[in-house]
Amino acid sequence: MSNRRAATLFMLLFCIGYLCAFAPGFPVLKYYPVAHTWSLRETHEGPAMKWFGKLLVAGVLGMVGALVGLVIEKRYRSKDDPRALVDYLAWALVFATLVVTAVRELVLWL
């Protein structure tokens, strides 16, 4: 049994979730290392680490995609189903996510 559709949906939704986490005003879980606390709001002074929250959003959305893909694979097994276009779009979204993330981080750090 191939889990190709599950992997593709995981990849697509993970990237969408990661890009959404960069949107201004999107509620992301933050870790405050000085206070050793987690929060959704800007409640503490000092630096906040948002990367864990961004990965949490992307991971949860990706897992939902993987589960949906597994259900689709199990229910609709077709040997002649052409999925090349969906696979190419998924890889294009991964590449776009990498580019957007790299450009954003470069702009922030320079």
N, C-alpha and C positions, 0 to 999 in steps of 0.2 A: 504494500500500500504506500502510495506517495503522499506526503504531506506538503506538497508544493504549494497548494492554494493557501494552506495555513501559514506557511512561511512568508508567502507574498503579502497576505493581509497583515501579518504581524509587522513586517517591514514598512508597509504603507502607513498603518495607523501609528506606529512608533514615531515615524518621521513627522506625521501631522501633529501628534501630541507634543513633540519636542519643539516644533515651530510655533505652536500655540502658546507654549510656556514662555516664549520670548515676547509675546504681545504685551504692550504696555497695559497695566491694570489687571493682568491675569493673575488670579490668586495662586501663588506658589508657596509651598512650605519652605520656611527659612530656618537655618540653624545659626544660632548665635554662640560662637565658641567661647567667648569671654564669660557669658552667663550660663553656658551649658544648657540652653533651652531651645525649644522648637516653637515656631509661631507662624501664623498666616498673615499677621499684621506687623507693621513696623513698631514694635513695642519696646525694644531694648536699644540701648546705645551701643556703639561699637560696630564692627564689621559683621555683615550677615552673609552666609553662604547659601545661595539659591540653587546651586547645581544639583544638590540632592533632591530638592523639590521638583526641578525640571525633569530629572530622570524618573522620579516617581510618577509624574503625570504621563510621560511618554511610555513608561513600562506598563502601567495599568491599561492605557489605551491599546498598546501593542498586544497585551495578553488577551484583551477582549477580541481583537482581530484574529488572533491565533485560534481562540475557541470557536469563533464563528467560522473560520476556515476549516477547522476539523469537522464541524457539523456539516458544512457544505460538501466536503470530501466524502464523508460517510454516506450522506443522503443522495448525492448526485454523482455517482461514479460513471464517468463517460470516458472511454478510451480515445475518442477522436475529438476531444474538446481542445480547440486551439487557444492557448493562453499566452502566446508569445507577446502580444500587445500589452497585456496586463503586466507581464514580467518586465518588459522594457520600461513601462511607465513607473513601476515600482523602483527600478534602479535609477531612473531619471530623478525621481523624488528624493532618493537617498543622496544622489550627487547634489541636487539643489539644496538640500538641508545642510550638507557639509559646506557648501559655498556660502550660504546665508550665515551660518554660524561662524565661519572663519572671518568673513568680512565684518560682521558685528563685533566680534572679539578684537579684531585688529583696530577698528575705529575706537573702541572703548579704551584700549591700552596705549594707543599712540597719541 
